[in-house]
Amino acid sequence: MAKHHGCLVVGSLERFNGRRSGAGKPIAVLSHGFGTDQNAWSALRPWFEQRFEVISFDLAGSGPHGTETYDFERHGSLAGYADDLLDILDEQDVQSCTYIGHSMSGMIGALASIARPELFERMVLIGASPRYLDDDGYTGGFKLDDLENLFDSMSANYQAWVAGFAPMVVGVDDSEVIADFSNALFRMRPDIALNTSRTIFTSDVRALAAQVSRPVHLVQTSVDVAVPVAVSHWLAQAIEGATLDIIEASGHLPHMTAPDEMTRILQQRLDRTAR
């Protein structure tokens, strides 16, 4: 769906700084999480490119064009991001894909697959959560006070917040990944980052999980400050036929901090059908 910018017509993939590469015939779509951009897939991209034609892009608000792509109304819910994804798939004439979504992109892909199931052959959701707030009988990992403190910290001093948030979310002593994650967060405009975090952390799409009809494979680290293991078990129960791998590792970014383990899982779960 081309977007008009002045006299130029800019396609959705170009607008979101998209990239299409790789030798394989089937299509894999890589969609990153909050605070990163498509460069988060750098360690895994060569594996995908040997087996798939790979499409990646920056979510609204992220990457070098984040300020231009973000709309406070459209992206005030995860559905707006799902619409962006569907726009890209339609524009690129994707008939079917393997979708890999990290963190917030897990539920973005789930929502898109409910709207247009024929476009998604299967999905791998890494560190995905349908709700971050605790609820009766549900452990999301956060209490309301936790979120208010997080939002207040972001508002008061964004740079200081990033300095504390990045190593906590990375979860391992990997200075390169912490620097990459921090730099991607710094590239986000602070008011957009704050609004995005509000959209994510106050979302609740649990009621939609049972409507996901495509094959889903969940990947979760055993220690994750953002998404407790209990959430991945909840999702595995809620999505019919879903499978789950729990990596014995710490942190919310295993595609960046544990790429060898992620490759092993992808090899096992995807390679037999990626021809």
C-alpha positions in Angstrom: 0.0 0.0 0.0 1.9 3.0 -1.2 1.9 6.1 1.0 1.9 9.6 -0.5 4.6 11.9 0.9 4.4 15.2 -1.0 4.9 14.3 -4.6 6.6 11.0 -3.9 4.9 7.7 -3.5 6.7 5.7 -0.8 5.9 2.0 -0.4 5.3 0.4 3.0 8.5 -1.6 3.0 10.6 1.4 2.0 8.8 3.6 4.5 9.7 1.2 7.3 13.3 1.0 6.1 12.7 -2.5 4.9 15.1 -5.0 3.5 14.5 -8.1 1.3 17.4 -10.5 0.8 18.3 -14.2 0.8 18.5 -17.2 -1.6 15.7 -19.4 -0.4 12.3 -19.7 -2.0 10.0 -19.6 1.0 9.7 -16.2 2.7 10.6 -15.5 6.3 9.6 -12.2 7.9 11.7 -11.0 10.9 10.0 -8.5 13.2 11.9 -7.1 16.2 10.8 -6.0 19.7 10.7 -2.7 21.6 13.9 -0.8 21.9 15.7 -2.5 19.0 15.4 -2.3 15.2 15.9 -4.9 12.5 19.7 -5.0 13.2 18.7 -7.1 16.2 18.5 -10.1 13.7 22.1 -9.7 12.5 23.5 -12.8 14.2 20.6 -15.0 12.9 20.1 -13.4 9.5 22.8 -15.5 7.7 21.0 -18.7 8.8 17.7 -17.4 7.5 19.2 -16.1 4.2 20.6 -19.6 3.4 17.1 -21.1 3.6 14.6 -18.3 3.0 14.0 -15.0 1.2 14.1 -12.7 4.2 12.0 -9.6 4.8 12.8 -7.4 7.7 11.8 -3.8 8.6 11.8 -1.3 11.5 8.7 -1.1 13.6 7.0 2.3 13.7 8.9 4.6 16.0 12.1 2.6 15.6 15.2 2.8 13.4 16.4 5.9 11.4 12.9 6.9 10.2 11.1 6.2 13.5 9.9 9.7 14.1 8.3 9.8 10.6 6.7 6.3 10.8 5.1 6.6 14.2 1.5 7.8 14.6 0.3 8.3 18.2 -3.3 7.2 17.4 -2.6 4.3 15.0 0.2 2.9 17.2 -1.6 3.5 20.4 -2.6 -0.2 20.2 -0.8 -3.3 18.9 -3.5 -3.5 16.1 -1.9 -0.5 14.4 1.4 -2.4 14.1 -0.4 -5.5 12.9 -2.0 -3.3 10.1 1.6 -2.1 9.2 2.7 -5.7 8.9 -0.2 -6.6 6.7 0.4 -3.6 4.5 4.0 -4.7 3.9 3.0 -8.3 3.2 0.3 -7.2 0.7 2.6 -4.7 -1.0 5.4 -7.3 -1.3 2.8 -9.8 -2.7 3.6 -12.3 0.1 1.2 -15.2 -0.2 2.6 -17.2 2.7 5.4 -16.7 5.2 7.2 -18.0 8.2 7.0 -15.2 10.7 9.6 -14.7 13.4 8.5 -12.1 16.0 10.4 -11.0 19.1 8.7 -9.5 22.2 6.0 -7.0 21.2 6.2 -8.4 17.6 5.0 -11.8 18.9 1.5 -10.4 19.6 1.6 -8.2 16.6 2.1 -11.3 14.4 -0.6 -13.2 16.3 -3.1 -10.4 15.7 -2.2 -10.2 12.0 -2.6 -14.0 11.7 -6.1 -13.8 13.2 -7.1 -11.2 10.6 -5.4 -12.9 7.7 -4.5 -16.5 8.6 -3.7 -17.5 5.0 -0.6 -15.3 5.0 1.1 -17.1 7.9 2.3 -20.7 7.3 3.8 -20.8 10.8 5.1 -18.5 13.5 8.0 -18.5 15.9 7.4 -16.1 18.8 10.3 -15.3 21.0 9.7 -13.8 24.5 6.1 -13.0 23.6 3.5 -11.9 26.2 -0.2 -11.2 25.8 -0.3 -9.3 29.1 2.5 -7.9 31.3 0.4 -6.9 34.3 -0.4 -9.6 36.9 -4.1 -10.5 37.2 -6.2 -13.0 39.2 -4.8 -16.4 38.3 -2.3 -14.9 35.9 1.4 -14.0 36.4 2.4 -11.3 33.9 5.5 -10.2 35.8 4.5 -6.6 36.7 2.3 -4.8 39.2 0.6 -1.4 38.4 3.1 0.4 40.7 6.0 -1.2 38.7 4.7 0.2 35.5 4.0 3.7 36.9 7.5 3.8 38.2 8.9 2.8 34.8 6.8 5.4 33.0 7.8 8.1 35.5 11.5 7.2 35.1 11.3 7.4 31.4 9.6 10.8 31.6 12.0 12.3 34.2 15.3 11.4 32.5 15.2 9.2 29.4 19.0 8.8 29.2 19.3 7.7 32.8 16.4 5.3 32.3 18.0 3.7 29.3 21.3 3.3 31.2 19.5 1.2 33.8 16.9 -0.5 31.6 19.2 -1.8 28.9 21.5 -4.0 31.0 18.6 -5.3 33.0 16.7 -6.4 29.9 19.8 -7.9 28.2 20.2 -9.9 31.4 23.8 -11.0 30.7 27.2 -9.3 30.9 27.5 -8.7 27.2 28.8 -5.2 26.7 28.4 -5.3 22.9 24.7 -6.2 23.1 24.0 -3.8 25.9 25.6 -1.0 23.8 23.6 -2.0 20.7 20.4 -2.1 22.7 21.1 1.2 24.4 22.0 2.9 21.1 18.7 1.7 19.5 16.8 3.0 22.5 18.6 6.4 22.3 17.6 6.6 18.6 13.9 6.5 19.6 12.4 9.9 20.3 11.7 9.8 24.1 8.0 10.7 23.8 7.6 7.9 21.2 9.5 5.4 23.4 7.3 6.3 26.4 4.1 6.0 24.4 5.2 2.7 22.9 6.1 1.3 26.3 2.6 2.3 27.6 1.0 0.6 24.6 3.0 -2.6 25.2 2.9 -2.8 29.0 -0.8 -2.0 29.4 -2.0 -4.3 26.5 -4.1 -7.3 27.2 -4.8 -9.6 24.2 -5.2 -12.8 26.2 -8.8 -13.2 24.9 -7.4 -13.4 21.3 -4.8 -16.0 21.9 -7.3 -18.9 21.4 -8.2 -17.4 18.0 -4.7 -18.0 16.6 -5.1 -20.9 14.2 -1.7 -21.1 12.6 1.1 -23.4 13.9 3.0 -21.5 16.7 6.4 -22.3 18.2 7.3 -20.3 21.4 10.8 -19.7 22.6 11.5 -18.3 26.1 14.6 -17.9 28.2 14.5 -19.4 31.7 15.3 -16.0 33.3 13.6 -13.0 31.7 12.9 -9.7 33.6 10.3 -8.7 31.1 8.4 -12.0 30.5 8.3 -14.7 33.2 8.4 -18.4 32.2 4.8 -18.7 33.5 3.6 -16.4 30.6 5.1 -18.8 28.0 3.4 -21.7 29.6 0.1 -19.8 29.6 0.5 -19.0 25.9 1.4 -22.6 25.1 -1.9 -23.7 26.7 -4.0 -20.9 25.2 -2.8 -21.4 21.5 -4.0 -24.8 20.3 -1.1 -27.0 19.2 1.6 -24.5 20.2 5.0 -25.9 21.1 7.5 -24.4 23.6 11.3 -24.4 24.0 12.7 -22.9 27.2 16.4 -21.9 26.8 18.5 -22.2 29.9 19.7 -18.7 29.6 19.1 -15.2 31.0 17.8 -12.1 29.4 15.0 -11.0 27.0 17.1 -10.9 23.8 18.3 -14.5 23.2 18.5 -13.9 19.4 21.2 -11.4 20.3 22.9 -12.9 23.3 22.4 -16.7 22.6 22.4 -17.0 18.8 23.9 -20.5 18.8 21.1 -21.8 21.0 18.5 -20.0 18.9 20.0 -21.4 15.8 19.8 -24.9 17.2 16.1 -24.4 18.0 15.4 -22.9 14.6 17.2 -25.8 12.9 15.1 -28.3 14.8 11.8 -26.5 14.4 12.0 -24.9 10.9 14.7 -26.5 8.8 12.8 -29.7 8.0 10.2 -27.7 6.1 12.3 -24.9 4.8 13.0 -26.1 1.3 
